[in-house]
Amino acid sequence: MDSHPGPTDQQAEEALRRTRAGDTEAFALVVARYELPIRAWLASVGDSGIDVDEVAQRTFIAAFTNLHRFEEGTDLAAWLFAVARFQLRTELATRRRACQRLASGGHELVQRLVDRAVEEPPETAVRRLAWLAECLKGLAPRARDLVRWRYEDRQPLVTVAKRTGRSLGAVKKHLWKVRRALHLCIDRKMAEEDRHINPGQTR
């Protein structure tokens, strides 16, 4: 993997300003800075049927076509997560009927977590991303490899299945379990953080 550091937040913000001024090619720097965090967030809150690549791509297309809506001086990352949240909500709406036909107790649990995450403010998405990195460290090495190959290296599921010597169905099921575990881990970490900040608050 490439060891060179990617663009910083400041470089991405400057690239956004250049894009709005007419240098459309500068938007590639914005994508380079935020694509992996957006993909990681989508993978952590979406269910196994969500095409992370497709939703991420639609997120940046929507952001590019709505640059006039971004307020200079506000949080670029939070704005992009808000765009991603809307794209994920749209994707979930188109799939809900199919999901209901396949519903089971476990699927319904994940769906509730997805629905709640999609409704959260962008600032919470940024918090979730920070805890996602921590929760990934707690996964078994095999599960971490699976997440990295699929969502960081963008390997197709068929390729991941061949690499692990498992069936496509087994890989999908394992990814579903990993993503559910990440959901629950992030929720637990955020609840602990909230209790530490507000020790008198009961949940």
Buried (B, 14 or more C-beta within 10 A) or exposed (E): EEEEEEBEEEBBBBBBEBBBEEEEEBBEBBBBBBBBBBBBBBBBBBBBBBEBBEBBBBBBEBBBEEBEEBEEEEBBBBBBBBBBBBBBEBBBEEEEEEBEEEEEEEBEEBBEBBEEBBEBEBEBBBBBBEBBEEBBEEBEEEBBBBBEBBBEEEBEBEBBBEEBEBEEEEBBEBBBBBBBBBBBBBBEBBEEEEEEEEEEEEE
